[in-house]
Amino acid sequence: MAGPYRHQALIEAPLEEVWELVSDPRTHPDWWPDVVGIRASPALGEGDKYIHTTNVVPFVDAVDSVWVAERLEHLREARFRCTRTGTFASFKLTPAQNDTFVEAETGIDPVSLPWRVMKPVLGPQYKRWLISVLDALPSALRGRVSAR
């Protein structure tokens, strides 16, 4: 079975600061593993598309794909999906006193036969990715705070 996968973390940062990172794809290269670039409108809204550039395979050039901001519920949930593969990532936020509880989910709803075939193979990669994302968020937040 290949997902979806869920993982949770308590992030020692206010809800608003965590929301700024997870809801804005332009910040994703700072903490989202393998993302090397994002081309998105500064006023990206729910339903808008953007270019997501990743470098997933060693010794292969970075790959551009079109993603869509499927859901942006202010301070609550950000959900993104790749239009080429069906890969998705969702971040649900809950205030926890001065900190933020994040439940992240990822997986793939394949959009074509090749991705349906790949789905079982991708499972372990999605699981590792999810843990890496939540591990990277706190340091990205600390970097933003110290840069201010």
N, C-alpha and C positions, 0 to 999 in steps of 0.2 A: 504494500500500500504506500502511496506517495503523497502523504499530506492530506489536508493542510496541516501545517505544523504551527504550534503556539508556544510562546515562551513569555514569561513575565519577569519584570524587574522593578525594583523600587529605585528611582533615580533621585538623588539628593539635589534637587533643583525645583524651583517653583513651576507650577503648571504652565504659566505663560511662556517661560523660557524654553521648556521642553517642546511646547506647541510650535514655537518659532522655528525650531529645527526640523521636526518631523513633518510639518505641513508645507514647508517650502522646499521643493525639489532642488533649488539652486544651492542649498546647504548640504545636499546629500553626498557630494564628493568628500566632505569633511569627516563623514562617519559611516557611510554606507559602503561596505567592502566591494571592491572591484569597480566602483563608479569613478570614472576619471573626468567626467564633464557632463554638464547639463546646459541645454539652451532652452530657456523658458521665459515667458513674459513676466515682467515684474509684478503684474496684476493677475497672476495665474489664479483661476477660479475653478470651482467644481465643473467638470466636464471638459476643461481645456486640455489640449495636448501639448507635449513638450518632447524634446529630443534628449534621450538618456544614453550616454556613451559609457560603455563598459570595456574592461580589459580582463576578460575571464580566462582566456586560454593563453598560457605562456607562449611566447615567440610568435604570436599572431597579433595583427593590428587590432586596435580598439574597434568595437562594433557600435554603430548608432542604431537605435531603435526608437520607435514612437511609443510613448507612454501617455496615459490619460489620468488626470486627477479625478477618480471616480466619485470620491466622497470627501468633502472637507466640511465637517461639522465643527464649527469654531470651539476650540479648547476641549473637544471630545474625541473626534475620530478623523484620521486622514487615511485614505485608501487609494492606492495607485495600481495601475495595471498596464502591462506591456501588450500592445495591440498585435504584435507579431507572434508571440508565443503563448500568451494567456497567463504568464507569470503575474502574480499579484503580491502586494505587501500592504498590510493594514496595521495601523497603530491606534489603539484605543487608550485614552488617557483618563486617569481618575485622580483628583487631588487627595493627598494623604498628609494632612497637616501642612507643613512647609515643603513637602516633597511631592513627587509625582509617581504614581503607579502606572506602569506602561505594560499593556498586553499587546504583543506583536504577533501577527499571524502571516504566514507566507505559504505559497503553494503554486500550483498551476492548474488552470482550467484550459486544457489544450484547444487551440483554435484550428488545428489542422492535423492530419494523420501523422506526419513525422513527430510532432510534439506529443501526440497520444502515445506513440511508441516509446519516446524518451521519458515519459512521466515516471515510470518506476525507477529508472536509473538516476533521475534528478533528486529523488527523495533525500538521501543523505546530504547532498549539497545544500538543499534548502534548510535542513535542520542546522547544519554548521553555520550557514550564513546568518540565520536568525539569532543564534547565540552571539556571533561576532558583532552584529548590529547593536544589540543591547549592551554589550561590553564596551563598544566604542562611543556610545552616546554621552556618558559622563565626562570623558576627557574632551570631547568636542564642546560640551557646555562650559567646562572650565576654561578652555581656550577662548571662547567668546567673551566670558566674563573678564578675563585678564586683559583682553584686547580693548576693552572699553575704557 
